[in-house]
Amino acid sequence: MQASFRRRMLFVVAAAGSAAVVAALTVDGVPASAAQSKPLGQFKHLVVIYEENHSFDNLYGNWGSVGGKHVEGRADADALHSTQVSQAGTPYACLMQNDVNLTSPPLSALSGCDPETVTFPDGVTSVSYNSHFANAPFGIGDYIAPTDVTCPPNDNASHPENGIDKNNPIPGSRPGGCTRDLVHRFYQEQYQLDGGQQNRYTTGSDAVGLTQGYYDSAGLPIYQYLHANGAPHYVIADQFFQGSFGGSFLNHQYLIAAQPPLWSGVPLSQHALLDSNGFPNATYPLYKPTTTVRDGRAAQQCGQTTTVAGFACGNWAVNTVQPQYPPTQGTSANNTLPAIDDTNADLTIGDRMSDAGISWAWYAGGWDDAEAGNPDPSFQFHHQPFNYFQRYAPGTPDRAAHLKDETDFLADVAAGTLPKVSFVKPLGVENEHPGYASETEGSGHLVDLIKAVTSGPQAGNTLVLVTYDEFGGQWDHVPPPGLGTAGAHDQFGPGTRIPALLVSRSLTHSAVSHTVYDTTSIMATIEHQFGLAPVDPSAAGVVPRDRLVPDLTAAVAAGRPETP
């Protein structure tokens, strides 16, 4: 990040343990707490489209300027925040690759990388590999085109660990240019961030050098749509970070509850066990743990001889765990989170909107089929965060009123009957997730959703927010709050920078917002817009971050500069 940009950040943070205290201003001079204003201005409807698993640099890194204003992209990355280093701290000569379409052979190996040998910190063990890729970001489209048949027949369950060979695809594979999936877990990401140096994404990943891949932003359907004649104006937020470290499960919880869920009765075997570097896994090609490790679904235990200081501990669910209620893949106590009791406490933003009479709905692709016991193979059960709470148990009025199918969203758009707040979660094959979804097809589906809203009868008073749940294991050069960027933070996040766009027919300018946001800013926006109280602080020591972050006032104002 440019030093001049850092000096403009006036957002002051103090953090202690799991809590964070925030004061002062955002970079655009808008108060962090805007409870007495309406951040959405004259917009009466907010639509949040929640896509999957891309960092900002991976997807929007060469977006270019907007309205003559600079967007922080890959060109701003210096060597310190982009050159990947080994576990021993030594820069790689080349990037190891294990996606079958990126390996050498069939690609030729660079001189000095035929092979490259990397020695682990013990000074004894090492790994050797051939590589075609220098230690630098590279364009995925130069090697895997959108037309290549590399997408699995159904979902990641049928996706080979190291990808589908475009030259010899498995039967039933689909075109779309899918890559293999990349690890995106709670403690792994913290290691990858390396204290804000952003230089261990490759070392801390099962997909190694694929972490440095990126897409041509200008070639994405969403970019082409927004820059075509007659397109609506938009605001790109280039300092928007995922709410928590790690993957989809926890970040969906942060979207609606701004804190991690407690796991009562978590089995001992599901607590993470970290080595001295805070790393929990022994199976990745370029990392060798210093002690015994366990990659559990829950945080490490507190107060043990094995507890590693500086990392979250306790009975918190931090990696993917399934809901108790159907639809679910939960089969045992090891992978099922007991339903969270919110019957006497408004733990989610949905609870508080309902209590205040604010209309809202969570629209999920494939929900009706999943509810009927016939889920699409790519339906992701852990992407349905309200299904983890007792208030939305099967048979309850709140479930019937608020948990709906994406087809219902399109029907409500067409009929002009959108609720005040809509959350839209596309089906797996349409959500852009590496491994089982095509990026271009997912971006195309995103465009279809936006077009429906911006051509519907409520287009004039509806704001669409597009963002992604998390980084998907992919590199970004901008350190998150607490690791180099000023902003609210604690031991759960925020994590890597992710794409975010505001789109509406009623925006008068396309613009850039440099305000530091994270996922919980969405909840803060809803709270401030409708006069709702923030989430009650957890008795277990985590301060819900919705009370600490700025809302979207500055971003909305950037697209409507004439609005007071």
N, C-alpha and C positions, 0 to 999 in steps of 0.2 A: 504494500500500500504506500502511496506517495506520502512523504513526510508532511507536506503542506496540508494534505487532507486530514492527517492525524491531528494536526494542530487545531483544525477547525472543530474537532470533536469536544464538546463541552459537557458530555454526559459523565457525571462523576459517580464512581461506584466504590463501595467498600464491601468486602465479603468476609465472612467468618464461618468456617465449617460448612454446613448445608444452607446457611442463611445468607441473604444479600440485602444490603441497604442501599437505596438509590436516591439521589437528589439531583437538582439542577436541571439542565436543559438538554434537548436533543441538538443535533448538528444544525437543524433548520430553525432553531430558536423557539421551538414549540414546547411548552411544558410537558414533562413526562406524564403527569397526571392531568387529564383533561376532563375530569368527571363533570364539570359544570358546563362543558361545551358539547357539541354534537359533532364528533369527528367525521361523520359521513355527510355533513351538511344537509343539503336538500334531498339526498338519496333516501328513498323509503324502503328499499330492498337491497340486501347484501347476499350475493351468491359466492360461496367459497368452493372452488374446484380444487380438490386435493389430489395431485398427481404423485408419482412414485420415483424416488431414488435417482436423483441427479444433483450433482453439485453445480454451482453457478458457472465455474470455469469449464466444466465438462459440457454444459449445454448452451450457455449464453456468453461464453468467454470472448467471443469475437462479435458481439452484438453491434458494436460501434456506437457513435454518439447519437443522442436523441435531442432534437430541438437545439442543436448546437452545444449541448452539454455532454461532458465526458461521462462514459460509463466505465466503471472500474472492471477491467477485463484481463485476459491473460497477458496482454502486452505490458501491463503494469507490474508483472511479477518479476522480482529480482532473483538472482541465483540462490540466495539464502532460503527463499520460500518456495523454490521449485526443484532444485537439484536433490534427488533422492539419495539418502545415505543408508548404509548397512547398519546392522545391529551394533557393530563396533564403532559407528560414526564416520565411516569412510565413504566418500561418494562412489557410487557405482560407475564403471566405465560405460556400461550398457544396461538396458532394462531386460531382466528375465521375463519371458512370456510363457504362458501355458494355455492360452486360448489356441485351439488347434489351427486357427486361421492366421495366427501371428507368430508361430514358432519357426525356428530355423534348424533344419529344413522344414517346409519347402522354401521359405524365404532365405536369401543369402545372409550369411553372418558378416558383421562388420569386422574389419581388421582390429585385432586386440580383443575381440569378443568371440573368438573361435578356438577355444572357449575363453570365457572369463571365469576365474575362480574366486569365490568369496569365502574367506575364513571367518568362522564364528569367534566371539570373544574368548572362548576357552583356549584359542590358539592351536587346537588340535583338529577339530572337525571342520569340514568345508563342503561347499557345493560348487559344481561347475556347470556351465551352460553356454550354449551358442545363442547369439542374439543379433537381430537385424536392426535393433532400435537403440539409438543413442539415449543417454540419460537426459531426456527432455520431453515435454508434452508432444504428442503426435496426433494427427488426424485419423480417427477411426475409419472415416469414409474412404481414405486412401487404400484401405486393405479389405474392408467389409462394406460393400455397397448395399443400399436399401433394397436392391433387387436380388441380393444373394439369398439362397435358400438355407438360412441358418437359424430359423426360429422353430422351436419344438412343436410337435403336433398338438399338445395340450398346454401343460404348464411346466414349472420347473421340476416337478417330480419325474418327468420323462426327459429332462434335459441332461445330457452327459455333463459331468463335472467340469470338463474343460472345453465345452462348446460343441457345436455341430459343424462338421467339416463341410464347407461350401462346395468342395469338389467331390464329396462323397456323402451327401446328406442321408440321415436315417429315413426310413419310409415314413411318409406322412408329414415330413418337415415342411414349413411354410416359408415363403419369401418374406423379407423384411429387414434383413441385415442385423439380426440379433447377435449380441456378444454373449459370452458366458456371464454368469452372475459373479458378483464380488462380495466378499464378506462385509457386513455393516453391523457391527455389534458394539455394545456399550464400552467395554474396556479397550477393545481393539482400537476404536476411533481415538480414544485419548492418547494411546501410544502413537498413533499415526500423526496426530497433531503436533507431537513433540514439543510441548510447551509454547506453541505458536510459531514454530519454525516451519511447519507444514511439510516436513521432509522425510517422514517415515511411512507415508501411505503405502508405498511398494513393499517395504520390509514387513509391515504389519498386516499384509493381505494374503489370502489364499489365491488371489488372482494376480499377484505380483505386479508386473509392469503395466497391466491393463489399467491400473489406477490413473495413469498419466494420459490416457486417451481422451479425446474430445470430439465433439460434433461440430460441423460447420453451421454456426448459428443462422447465417443468412439462408441456408438451404432448408431449414426446418419449416414445416407447414405453418406453424404459429407465426414465425417471422414474416413469411411471405404474405400471409393473410393481413397482418397488421400494417404492412407497407404497401398494400395494393390500393388502387383508387377506390374511394368510398368507404375505406375501413374506418372503424371507430378510433378515437384517440386512446392513448394508453400512457401509463406511468410505469417505468421499470424501477424497482427498488433494488439497488445494487449492494445494500448492506443488510440483507435479510438472512438470518441464520436459523438452522433447525433448532427446535426448542430444547431438545435433550441430546446427549451423546447416544450413538447407536442406531437402532433400526426402526422399522415401521411401527411395531407394537407400541413402544414407549412414546414415540412422537405423536401417534394418534391419541394417546392418553394426555399428552401435553396440549394438544389442540383443544380438547374439551374440558380438561381438569387442571392444567397448568402445574401438575406435580406427578410424581411416580405413584403407582398403586401399591399399597401394602399387601403383602401375601401372608395372610395368617396361616400358620401351620406349614410353612414352606419346608419341604424335605431337606435334610442336611445335605443330601447329594446334589441339590440344585443351587447351593451357594457357590459362587465363583471362588476359586482359589488362585491367587495371583502370585507371580514370581516377583523378584525384587524390582523389576521395571514396571510392575502393574499390569503384566500381560498374562492372559489366561489360557493360551492355546499352544499345543506342542506339535501341531500337524502342518504348519505352513512352511513353504520351501525355504524361506530366507530368514527364519527366526528359530532360535534354539533357547528354550526357557532356562533360567538359572536355577530353578527349583521345580518341585512337583506342582502342576497346575490343574485346574478344572474349569472348563468353559460353561458355567452354569447359567440358568435362567434368572437367578436372583443375584443380588449384590453379595459381595464378600461379607462374612460375619464380622461383627465388631468385637473388639476386646479379646481377640485370640492372639497367640504367638505368631500366627501366620498372617494377621491383618496387616496390610500395607498402608502406611499413613499417606494421607493426601488423596485417597480415593474413597468414593462413597461406600458405606457399609450399612448393613441392616437387612430387615426383612422386606426389601423392595424388589418388585418384579421389574427387571431392567431389559431382559431379552425376551424373545417371542415365547409367550405362554398362551394357551388357548382359553376361550371363555367357558364357563360352566354351562351356560345355556346354549341350546341349539339355535342356529346352526353352528357346529363346532367340530373340531377334530380331536378334542380332548378325550383321552381314554384312561388317564390315571392321575394320581396326585402329583406325579412328576411333571406333567405338562398342562395341568388345568388350574387356572386361578379361581379360587372360590369367589362367588358373586360378591361384589362390593356393596356394602349397605349404605345407600344414600337416601333411605326412606325418611330419616330424621335429620339429615344434613344435606344441604344443596351442594354436592360435590362437583357437579358438572354445570357447564354453561346452559345446557338444555333444561336442567332442573330449575334454574333461576329464571330463565325465559318463560317457562311454563307457569311458574308461580306468579309472575308479573303479567301474565296474559299476552305475552309476545309470541306470535305465531312463528313456528320453525319446523324444519324437517331435515332428517338425514336421508339422502337419496343414494342408494348403492346399486351399482350395476350387478345384476344377477341375484338381487335379494329375494325376490318372490320365489324363484326356483329353489334357492337355498332353504328358504323357510318351508317349502313344500317337501323337503328331503331329497331334492334332485339338483344339487349344486352343480354349476358349470365347473369343469375341471380346473379352471383358472380362478375360481372364486377364492378370495383370501379371507378366512374367518377372522384373523387377528386384525384386519382392517376395519372392523365394525366396533368402534370403541364403546358405544352406548350399550352394546350387548353384554358388557362386563358388569353392569350395574343392576341392582335389584329393582329399581324403579322401572326398568325396561324389560323385565322378565316376560317370557311368553305368557300371553293371556291378560296382560295388564293394559289398562286404557292408554298409558303413555306409549307403550310399544306400538299399539295400533295407530295412534295419532301421529307419531313422529318418525318411525322407522319404515321407510318406503323404498320402492324400486326406482331406478333411474328412469324407467319409462313413465313413472308418475311425475317426475320432474319435467320431462318434455311435455307431458300433457298439461301440467300446471302453467308452464311457460306459454304454450299456445293459447290456453284459455284465459290468460291474464290473472291467474289466481295464485301466484307465488306467495309464500309466507314472507314475513319480514326478513328471516334469515334462512338460507338454504345451504346445506353442506352437500356437495356432490362427490361421490367416490366411484370412479369408473371401475368396471370389471377388470380382472387381471390382464387379459390379453389386450386391453385398451388403455392401460394406465402408465405405459412407458417404462415399466420395471425391467432392467437388464436381466437377461436369462430366459424369461418366458414371454416378454412383450417386445414388439418392434417399436423402436423410438419413433420412426416416421409415421407409422400407423397410429400410435398413441397420440402423437402431436396432431395428426389429422382428426382424430376423435375429439380432442380438445377444441380444435377449431369449430367442429360441428356444434359442440355445446355452446360455445360463445356466440356463434352465429344465431343459434336458436333464441338466445336471450336478447341479443342486440337487434333482432328483427321482430321480436314479439311485442305484444301490446303494452308491456311494462318497461320497454327498453329505456325510455327517457328518465325513469326514476330508479333504475337498477344499476348497481355497481358490481362488477365481477372481479373477484380476487382469485388469481391463479397462483398457487405455490405448490411446493413439493414436500412430502413428509420428511425426507432426509436425503443424505448425499449419495447413498447407494455404494459407498466404499470408494468414491472417486475424489481425486485431489482437487483442492482449491487453494489459492495462494494467500487469501486474506485470513489472518488469525481471528478466531471468534472472540466475543467478549470474555474478558478475564485472562486471555492469552496474548494480548497485544492490541486489541480493539476495545475501546471503552464501552461499557454497557453492563446491564444487570447480569449476574452470573452466580452460580453456586457449583456444588460438586456433581450435579447432574447435567450441566450444560450452561449455555447453548453450545452446539456443535458447529459443524462445517457450514459455510455460506451456501445458500440454495437459491434457485431462481424465484422471482416473485413479480407479478404484473397486476396492475389495476386496469380494467378495460370498461369503457362505457360510451354510449352514444352521447352522453351529456358532458363528458370531459371536453374542454375547449382547446386543450393543447396536449400534445405528447411531450413527456418530460421525464426527468430522472429525479428520484429521491435518494439522498445519501443518508437519511436518518437510519440509525442502527436499530433494527427490529429483530425479533425472533418470533417463532410460531405463536407464543402466548400473546403477542401484540394483537392477534385476531380476537382473542377473548377480551382483551382490554378495550378494543374498539367497540365490541358489542355491549360491554358493560357501560362504557361512557355514553354511547349513543342512546341507550334506553334507561339509564339511571339505575343500573343494577349494582349491587355490592360485589366486591371481589370475593374469591373463594376464601372461606375461613382458613386461617393458618392451621397447618397440621400439628396435632399434639406431639407428633414424633420428631419434629425438628426441621421440617422442610417448609420454607416460606413459598407458597404458590406464587409464581413469577408474574401472574397477571397484574398484581398490584405494584410491580416494580418497573415494568417496561412502558415505553411510549405507545400510544395508540396510533392509528393511521392518519391522524389529522394532517401531518405535513405532506404525506404522499398524495392524499386527496387534493389538498390545496395546490400542489405542484401541477396538477392537471386542470385546475380551475382557478388560476391566479387572480381573477377578478373578484372571486368570492371572499367576503370579509373573513 
